Each structure stands twice: as C-alpha cells, then as structure tokens.
Amino acid sequence: MYMLVDCSNCRTPLQLPPGAKSIRCAICHAITLVADPRSGPPPPHHSSSGQHHYPPPLRSPAISPSPYNHAPSPPPPASHGAKRAVICGISYKNTRNELKGCINDAKCMKYLLVNKFKFPESSILMLTEEETDPYRRPTKNNMRMALYWLVQGCRPGDSLVFHFSGHGSQQRNYSGDEVDGYDETLCPTDFETQGMIVDDEINATIVRPLPRGVKLHAIIDACHSGTVLDLPYLCRMDRNGRYGWEDHRPRTGVSKGTNGGEAISFSGCDDNQTSADTSALSRVTSTGAMTYSFIQAIERGHATTYGNMLNAMRSTIKNVDPAVDGGIVTSLLTMLLTGRSLSGGLRQEPQLTANEPFDVYSKPFSL
C-alpha cells in the first residue's frame, strides 16, 4: 500500500512505495527522506548562502523520463504567450465502472486544440489507458502531477486548458465551504484504492496559483461536475438565455479565486446531475455528450461569446439522442464533419463557472 507524503520543498503530494525511505519530487527534484513513516518529512537543508541544497538527483530508471519534470519551453519573445494543455480520458476498461466514449473525447479534444487553436502537440499532455508510458496513465498520482505541470512556470499571456472525460462523483463536505454540503470529485483509474481527487485540491493546484495575465479553461465531461473547480461564481442560465451569477464563495471566507489570473470552466452538468455518453452506431464510435456539444459549438461557428457558446452547447445536448452518436469522433478523426442530424434529448445542462462574474454575451470566447 502506497503512503502519501508531501515534498519537503514544494509540498507536492508524493506516493511513497512500501519500504522506501526516500522519494524524489518530479516537480522540484528535491529528495524527501522518510526515516519513520509515522513522522512528517524533514525540512529542506539550507546552505550558508541561504539557498536550498539538495542531494544529487537519483538515476532515472530504465523507462521513459517523466514528462512532469519541467514545463514546455517558453515561446519566443515575439509571440503572445504559450499554449499548454492536459487532456485526460478514462474508460475504466474491464471494470464495473466502464465508460464508452472517454478516450475518444480525449483524442477529439487534442485534434481540436492542435488544428483549431494552434496548440503545439509537444505542449499537450495526454493521459489515457491506451498510453504505454507509465507516467501518462491516468492514475491519481499522475493526474496530480499533470495538474501541477499545467501551471508550472506559467507567465502572462499563457493559455492553459484542462480537459477531463470520465467519472465524477461527490462526497460529504465537513468544512462548510460548499453551498450544497458536498465536494465534487474526479475519479482516476485507481480511485477505488487510492481515492478520488477532490475539488478543493483541484482549485488549490490549478486555480489559486494563476498569476495575472494567465488564462485557464477547464472542460469537464463528468457527472456532478458543475463546480468541480470550486470557482466562486456559477452562471445560472434559464432556457431563454437569461442568466445571473450565483455567488458560491465559501462561508468560511477561504478564497477560491486566482492570484490575478482568469479561470473559466465548462462542465457537463450541474452538481446534482449526471453526464451521458452518446452510444455507438455500427461504424460510429461513442463520445461524451458534453465534449461533443462543446466541439460542435465551435465547429458550427457558435463560439463567438461565452453566452452563445453555453446556449449552443445546451441546445445540442437537448437534441442528442442517447442511442445516436452525431459522428463527431468520426468527423474529427477523419478531419471531416458529417453534419448528421440528431433527435431525442439528454437530461443534463452544461454549466459555466468563473473566478469573476462577467457579461457572457459580450466577452469573446477564445482558447
């Protein structure tokens, strides 16, 4: 059984293998010594000059190097900022929790970011069960490291994206910082043994560190995902497009905003709703309904403002038949849109949350 310890330098959560007395942090490379598993990690050593001093790094094992050790190279001075993304699709294959369209969602989102929004492929970190690299499989530890990697070294002008397609859940909140009394969670592949990733941790990892001038978008295709980033404001929109911002700031007074940056999340449904797959037809692979609606809104030219984007997504969701896939996976993977019409409907409403309220019909949408 792995034990969770914090890095002695940057406090990143690390999973200590059974019997191990030390572990090297993938973020800052500091060595954390654990002489007695019951005691906390020792503080970092300081040299006479006041600088941190760490032992030489351990030799890497005979596997591919960790992608989390450093941020992508910064853009050249003439550019307007870097683009970076973490895309996570989990099917929970061969378990009672298996889902159909999540890995397809991840592939579609990568295609969209690269070809529509010009994200460099080298700056997109994919985590799926299809990956052979052990660092790129969507375990709890790898997902945590990927989220730290996403914001590591970000600078004004940077655009960051976090896309997740998989299971979401809820658990009772005892700190009093949730309006409905429940924390929202994301489920890694090993959530049944290692636990889920709670919205408080997601907020602390990728929302609160965002400096001024950095923009983060999250696209979360999961159940109970309305406020899974714990952002302070939720855009409550009715079926006629009228909206108002609900204040979800914790009663405890703890800040859930950014450090001056901008964080906006599109999620598949409200906190008390579930998200659906669109099921497969003979030659068409299934995909998540929310990811499908997000991509369709962009491909069909509705992503002019955040309000138009949200309305288009909701309209698509209402018209999706759970038994019919709209062909978005086939169209994206073959770089063509099929334009198949849909009928029926799903009982989920995509949600928009943000660190600050804004006019959704005047603010341009961009990644």
N, C-alpha and C positions, 0 to 999 in steps of 0.2 A: 504494500500500500504506500503510495507516494505521500510525503509530508509537504505542506505548503509553508515556505519561508519567504521572508522579504529580503531583497538585496540589501546588503549593509550600506550601500552608497545611494542608489536611486530609489529604493523601496519597491522596485518591481516585484510582484509575486512570482516565485520560482517553485517548481516542483522538485523536491529532493528525493532521489531514488532511495529505496531501502538500503540502509547500511552505509550510505555515503556520508562523509564528514565535511565535504565542501562542495560548492557549486559555483560555476562561472556565469555571471549575468550576460545574457545575449544582447542587452542594450548598452551597458556601460563597461562591460568586461571585468568588473570588479569580482574578486573572489570572496564569497561569503563562507566563513568557517562555521560549522555547527558541531562543536565539541560534545554538547549534551542536547539531544533533541528536545528536552523539556525547557531549555533556556533559549532566549532570543538570540539573534545573530549579533556578533560583536560589531562595535562601531568601526568605521574606516580609519586606517592609520594615517597620520599626517607627518610630513617631513618637516625639517626645521624651517623651510621656506613657507610653510603653511599650505603647500599643495598636497593633494591626495597622492598616496603612494600605494601601488598595488603590486602583488607578486606578478612574475611573468605569466602571460596567458597560457592556459593549458593547450597541449597539442590537440588539434581537431581530430575527431575520429575519422575512420575511412568511409565517410559518407559525404554527401554534398554539403557545402557550407551553409550555415543558417542565413536566410535572407533578411533576418531581423537585426543583424549586427551593425548596419549603417543605413542611413537614408539614401535615396537616389541622389545622383549628382545634381547640384543646383543648376538652374538654367543659365545661359549666357547673359551678360549684363543687359543686352538689348531686348530681352524677352520680357513678358509681362508677368511672369511667375510660373512656378512649376505646377504640374498636374499629377496627382498621385491617388491611387485607389486601392482599397481592399475589397475583394469580391469573394463571398463565402456562400457556397451552395451545398446543402447536406441532405442526402436522401435517406439516411439511416437504413441502408440496404441490409436485407436479411434479418431485420428485427421487427418486432410487433409495431414499431413506430414508423415503418417505411412510408416515404412520400414519393411521388412520381416525377414532379417537374423541376425539382430544385437545382440539379446540376445543369439542366438546360437553361434555367434562369440565369445562372452564373455565366454561361457561355454567351448568351444573348446580351447580357449587360456589358461584358467585355467588348463584344463586337460593336455595340452602340458607342461606348466611350472612346474606342480607338478610331472608329470610322466617322462618327458624327461630331464628337467633341475633341478629337485630336489628342487624346491621352497617349503618351508613349507606352508601348507594350512593356518596356522594361520597368515602368513605374506602376504597373498593375500587379498586385499580389493576389493570386488565385488560391483559394483553399477549398478543395473538394475531395471526396473519397477516391476519385479517379487518379489523383496525384500519386506518383511513386515516391517522390521526395517526402521523407517523414516529417520535415518541417512544414510542409504545405498541406498536410491533412488536417481537417477542421476539429482537432481536439480542443479541449478547454484551454490548455496551456498555449497551444499555437494561436488560437483566436485572441487570447490576451496579448501575446507578443505582437501579433499583426496590428492590433489596435494601437499599441504603443508605437510601433513602427510608423503608422499612418501619420501621426502628428509630430514625430521626432524631427527636430530641426526645421519645422515649417517657418516660412517667412512671409511678410506682407506681399500680397499678390498671388499667393498659392491657392489652388483649388483642390480640395480633398473630397473623396467620395467613399462612403462605406455602404456596400450593398450586402444584404443578408437574405437568403431564402432558405427556410427550414422551419422547425418547430419553435413556437414561442409559448410561454406559459406565464403563470402568476404565482406568487407566494405571499403569505401574510406579512404585512409590514408592521413593525412594532416601534418604529422611531417617530411616527406621527407626521412624516413628510409626504404622505400620499393622500390625495383627496378621497379616494375610494377605499383606503386601507390596505391596498395590495401593491407590491412591487411587481413590475413586469420583467420578464426574463427571456433570454435566448438560450437555446439548447444545443450545445456542441455534440459531437458524436458520442462522447463518453459521459454525457450528463448524468446517466443513471448511477455511475460510480464516483465521478468527480464533482458533480453538481452543476447547476446552471450558472450563467453569467447574468448578474442582476443589474437592473437599470442604474442603480447608484454607482456601480463600478464603471459602467459604460460612460456615464456622464463625467465621472472624475477622470477618465482616461482620455477621451477624445473631445469633450466639450469644454470643460473648465480651463484646460491649458491653451486654448486657441488665442493667439495674440491678435492685436488689431491688424486688419488688412487681410486676414486669412479667412477663407470661406469653406465651410464643411456642409456637404449634403449627405444625408443618410436615406437610403431607400430600403425599407424593411418589409419583406414579404413573409409575414408570420402571424400567427394568432396572437391576440391580446397585445398588439404592438403599438397602440395609439400613442402612448407616452413612453416608449421603451428607451428613449434617450434622456428622459427626465427633464425635458426642456420646460422652461417656466410658463410658456403660453401655447394654448391649443386653439386653432381656428375652428370654431363651431359653425358649420355652414348648413343651411337648410336646402331643400330640393329645388328652390327657386334661385339659388346662388347668393342669397343674403347671408351675411356672416357677422360674427363678432368674436373677439378674442377672449377666451376663458383664462383666468389667472390661476395657474397651477403652482405658484411659488409655495414652497413648504411653509407650514405654520411655524415650524421651528426656527425660521429665519435663516437657515442654511442656504447659501447661494448655489443655484443650479445653472447659472449663466456662464458666459465665457469670460476670458481675460481681455475683452475688447474685440474679439473676432465675431464671425457670423456663423450660426449653426441653424440649419433648417432640415426637417425630417419629413419625408413622405412615408406613411406606413399603410399596411394593407387593410387595417380595420381599426375600430375603436377598441379600447381596453377590454370591453366586455363582449367582443365579437370574435369570431374565428375566420380564418382565411381559407380559401379553397384553391385546389388545382383545377385546371381545365383538363379533362380526360382525353385520352388518345383516340384518334380515329385510325383507320387502317395504316396509313402511311405518314401520319402526322403525330409528332411526339408531344406529350403534355407539357404544360408550363404553368407556373403560378399565375393566378388571375390578376393579382396586383402588378406583378412585373410586366405581364402582358399589357395591361392598361396603361402603365407608365410609358412603355416603349411606343405603344400605338399613339398616345397623345403627342409624342414628339414627332413620329414619322408622318403623322397626318397634319402637322403644322399648327396644333393647338397649344403648343408650349410657348406662347408669347409672354404671358404673365403667370404668376403662381396661382391666381384665382382661376384663370382659364384652364390651366393645367389640371387643377384639382377637379373642376367641373367636368372636363373631358374624361378624366380617369373614372369618375363616379358614373358618368353616362355609359362608358364602356362596360364597367362592372355590372350595371343593371341589365345590360343586354347580352351578357355572356351566358351561354347555356353550359352547365356543368358537364354535359355529355358531349359538347362540341368544342374542339380547340380551334382558335381563329387562325392558325397557321403561322403565328409569329416566329416560332422556332424554326420551322422550315424556311420561312422567308428570310430570316436573318442569316441562318447558316448557309443558305444559297445566295445571299445578298439580293433577294428579291422579295417584294411584298405580294402576298396572294390576294389581299383585299376581300377575303371570304366574309360574307355577312353572318351575323350571329343572332341568336334568339334565345329567349328564356330570361334568366337572371340569377344573381347570387346575392345572398343577404349579408353583404359586408360593405362598409363605406370607408374608402381611403381617407386618411386623416393627414392634416398638416400641422406641425408644431414648430416653434421657433424660439430663439433666445430673447427676441424682442418682437412686439407686435408691429405690423406694417400694413399698408394698403395693398391687399393681394391683387387688386385689379390694375394697379399702376406700376408695381415693381416687376421689372423684366425677369423672366426665368433664364438662367444660364448655369452651366456646369464648368 
